[in-house]
Amino acid sequence: MLQHAFEELGAHRVIGLSCASDTMTNKEYTKLQMRKEAVFQKAFTYRVNKYNKPLWWDICLFAILRDEWVQLIC
């Protein structure tokens, strides 16, 4: 997917977002040599608890630049 984004679509930067508690996805981003650039605290909610208070998720942002990708594949 990264190869397609950089080589076919001409992307300069590719980002990925995941829930901070989703350790499997975060490990995959790390295996792809994407770096964690930010953690957005209480960035997303879609449910409420039994007291009708929102359940918040922290979101991680990972990214890789085309230059970094080229160095990895060479």
C-alpha positions in Angstrom: 0.0 0.0 0.0 2.8 2.4 0.8 4.5 1.5 -2.5 1.3 2.3 -4.4 0.8 5.6 -2.5 4.4 6.8 -3.2 5.1 5.4 -6.6 1.7 5.4 -8.3 -0.1 8.2 -6.6 2.9 10.5 -6.1 2.2 11.0 -2.4 4.7 13.1 -0.4 3.6 11.8 3.0 1.4 9.0 4.2 -0.3 9.0 7.6 -2.1 6.4 9.6 -4.4 6.8 12.5 -5.3 4.3 15.2 -6.7 4.0 18.6 -4.0 4.3 21.2 -5.1 1.1 22.9 -5.0 -0.9 19.6 -1.5 -2.3 20.2 -1.6 -4.7 17.2 -2.2 -1.9 14.7 0.4 0.4 16.3 2.9 -2.4 16.0 2.1 -2.8 12.3 2.7 0.9 11.7 6.0 0.6 13.6 7.0 -2.5 11.4 6.4 -0.3 8.4 8.9 2.2 9.8 6.2 4.8 10.3 7.0 7.0 13.3 4.5 8.0 15.9 4.1 11.8 15.6 1.2 12.6 17.9 -1.3 11.3 20.4 -4.6 13.1 20.5 -6.1 12.7 23.9 -9.9 12.2 24.1 -10.1 12.7 20.3 -13.0 10.4 19.5 -16.1 9.0 21.1 -19.0 6.9 19.8 -20.6 5.5 22.9 -21.6 6.5 26.4 -21.4 4.7 29.7 -24.4 3.8 31.9 -24.4 7.4 33.3 -24.7 8.8 29.7 -21.1 10.2 29.9 -19.0 9.8 26.7 -16.3 7.1 26.5 -13.3 8.8 24.9 -10.5 7.2 22.8 -7.0 8.5 22.4 -5.9 8.5 18.8 -2.3 8.0 17.6 -1.0 9.5 14.4 1.8 7.7 12.5 3.5 9.0 9.4 6.3 8.3 6.8 7.7 10.6 4.1 8.5 9.6 0.6 12.3 10.3 1.2 12.2 7.9 4.2 10.4 5.2 2.1 13.0 5.5 -0.7 15.8 5.0 1.8 14.1 1.9 3.2 13.6 0.2 -0.2 17.1 0.9 -1.5 
